[in-house]
């Protein structure tokens, strides 16, 4: 069986960029961000790593770590951007909600975990339900349904107050998790099919 050579240069440059960026984001608040020499070094290394990765990917004659043919496919690019945007929604609210529940509403850590768990349950349920539907229903309709559920949950979250009970957090989390599961499964499966077809 013929195997393509692994692009170690591209892999190492991307790893360097992501690692330095993650370190900068993790330590930035502790070091007062760009008032610290360490953060400047990490930001420079991250920028250099991403630059080297992009330059290597564009200029190499051999197969690169990131298959350039994928970037020519409009469906792949649109799916990637959509997954990135929905991931921003998920991680942004996921980071802020427990802080609000614990610091502002004085929930214990265990209660906070239990109240935010329905989001994961909703996402898992959607993945089990949507996977068989991918071949029977137009994927765009499933993604639209997921985005509408996510929008409804975000609207519900805009009405949160410090005097509310647990029910709004549980319901919005369940809706958001189910909606994100409905968007991620079709997007991931279509991107995987494109990757296999192009490779």
C-alpha positions, 0 to 999 in steps of 0.5 A: 500500500502506498503511503504519503509522506508525513509533513513534519515541518508543517506539523511542527510549525502548526504545533508551535503556533497553537502551543504558544497561543494556548500558553499566552491565553492561559498565562495572560491574565496572570501576567497582566497581558502585554505588560509582561515580557513572557506574553510578548515572547509567547505572542511572537512565537505563536505568530511565527509558528502560524506564519511558518505554517502558512508559508510552508503550506503555500510554497511546498511542492510536496503534500502539505500537512493541510491539504490545499485542495480542501481550501478550493472547495467552497462547501468545505470552507463554508462548513469549517467557518460555520463550525468555528462560529458555532464553536465560539457560541458553545465555548463562550457561554460554557466559560461564562455560565459556571462563573456566573452560577458560582460567583454571582448566584453562590451555587456550590461547584457540584450544583453548578456542574449538575445544572450545566450538565443538560447541555452535554446531555442534549448534545449527546442525544442530538448526535444519536438522533441525527446520525441516522437522519443524515442519509434520509434528510437534507443536511441543510434542514438539520443544520438550520433546525440546530441553528434555530434551537441554538438561537432560541437558547441564546435568546433565553439566556439574554433574559437571565437574571440573578433572581432566577432559579435553576430551570432557565439554565437547565432548559436553555442548556438542553436546547443549546446542546441539542442545537449544537449537536444538530449542527455539528454532526452533519457538518462533520460528516460532510467535511469528512466525505469531502476529505476522503474524496479529495484525498 
